[in-house]
Structures are given as structure tokens and as C-alpha cells.
Amino acid sequence: MDSDNPCLSCGACCAHYRVSFYWAEADDVTPGGVPAELTEKLGGVRLVMKGTNRSDPRCAALTGELGRRVDCAIYPERPQACRDLHASWSDGRVDEKCDKARMTLGLAPLAPGGCR
């Protein structure tokens, strides 16, 4: 994760949402996939990132201090659910999920032009 980019360094989404995904994304099935040791079973065909299936979620792959400087320890192997999340304005549009997660940490929504 590029921690010099404010759009990728707060970690709000990693500490707000449950990260569930199809079981075949795990590296015990797909080489280079999500490290299986960081997942838990969630029903028949779903896995969840450890730490995210609870009332105060924080992904087990998240390192650093929320809202300041964080990194994803498995960024190249992260699940599709994480790849599908986008920081507000990173693609020229607001993202309500990003803004909601940031607000739960007491962070202001990202402003247009704030992402590069």
C-alpha cells in the first residue's frame, strides 16, 4: 500500500467492513492468493479475513496506526473485495463506503483532488 498517498493510508475501510470472499481466492487453492492463515470460514463457500467478522472489525493484515499511516501486509494478495473498494475521488468520483468508514474514525471525507 502506498502510505504516502492519503487515499490509501488511513485504513478506515480495513477497520470498518467485514471482508468476505469466495474460498478459491485463498492461497491453499490458488497460488499467490490470500494467505489462508489470515482467513476464517464463513459459511459454505465464503471466507472472511480474520479480524473483520466482529463488531469492532480490524483486518489481521492491517499494520500501523489508523488514520495516520497504515499498510496492508498482503496488498498484492488481497482479496477481490478489497480490490473493489476505492478511496473517494481516486477515480474522480465520491465513494460513499470510503466516506462512511472514514467518518467512523473521526476523519473527514476525502476532498476532490485529494487523491492522486
N, C-alpha and C positions, 0 to 999 in steps of 0.2 A: 504494500500500500504506500502511496506517495504521501508521506506525512507532512510535506511542505505545502501541500495543496489543502486549503481549508475545507474543500468539498469531500476530502477523503480522510481527514484526520480527527474528526470529532468522535466517531464510534457510536453515535446515538442509535443508529439502526441495529447495531450489534448488541445493544443493551436494552432494546425495546421490543423487538419482534421475535417470535418463535421461528426458527429456521428449519423447515421440514422439506424433504425432498425424496425422490424415488431412490430406493435401495441400491439400484445398479450404479449410482454415482460414486459409491464408496470404493476405495482402492483395493479392498479384498475381492472385488468383482471386476473393476475397471482400473487398469494400471494408470497411475497418475491422478486418480480420483481423490475424493475427500478421504482423509485418513480415517479409517474405520474406528480407531481407538478414540476418536473425538466425537463419535456418534452414539445415539441410543435408538432402540427400536421404537417406532410409533405406529402401531397397528400392523396390518399385514404386509404392505409393500412400501411403507414410508419409514424413513429415518429422520432423526432430528439432531441438530448439533447440540452436544452436551452443554448444559447451562441455559439453554433458551426455552425449555419447556417447563417453566415455573413462573410464579407471579412476579418475581424480580429478575427477569432474564439478563444474562450476560454470557455471550458466547465464549466457550472454552478456548477458542483460537484467538480471542482478542487480548492484546497486550497493551500496556500503557495506561495513561490517565484519561478517562472520558472527558471530552470537551476540550482537551488540550493537545495531546499528541498520542495517538494510538496507532497500532499496526495490526494487521491480520497475519498471524503466524502461518497461515496456509493460503495466502492470497492467490497464488497460481492454481491451487487445487480446490478453491472454494466451490460450494455447490451452486447450481443454476439459480436457486432462489436468491442468493447473494449477488450473483451477476446481473440479475434482473432489477435490482434496486439501484436507483440513480439519485445522486445528490441533486437538490434543486438547482436549476439553471446550468447544470453540467452539459445539458443538451439543448439549452436555450428555452427550457420550459420549467415552470414550478413543479415540484413533486410533493404532493400532499403528505405522503408517507414520511419523506425526509423531514419536512417541517414539523409534523406531529412528533416524531421521535426526538428531534432537537428540543422542542418545547418541553418535553417531559424532563429533560436535563437542565432546564432553565436557560437554554441557548436560544438566541434569536434565529428566526428563519434566515436562510442564506439569501442575499440580495442578488438581483440580476447583475451579471458581470463579475460576481464574486467568485465564480468558478472559472478555472482556465483549463 
